[in-house]
Amino acid sequence: MRKERDHIWPEAEGGPDEDWNIREIDWLENRRKGAEMPDLADVLDSSDPIRLAVEIDKHSLEEGFKHPRNRNKGFGGLPRHR
């Protein structure tokens, strides 16, 4: 099984290249998930899950997300309205 770095909160959706947003997962799983926003289990893979959740939520209110499947979502995929 080949592992690679994965951004828990995808860079394509504004996720930073910080240690608390990086984890190691199987390369095939990384390709499958693409730029999908993380669920609670994914966030818990972070070295600082509270910071990750707060940053995702803050971003969802200030800027929103690009991909239609991620729009109007905040932490854990919960609906957000500006």
Secondary structure, 3 states (H helix, E strand, C coil): CCEEEEECCCHHHCCCCCHHHEEEEEHHHHHHHCCCCCCHHHHCCCCCHHHHHHHHHHHHHHCCCCCCCCCCECHHHCECCC
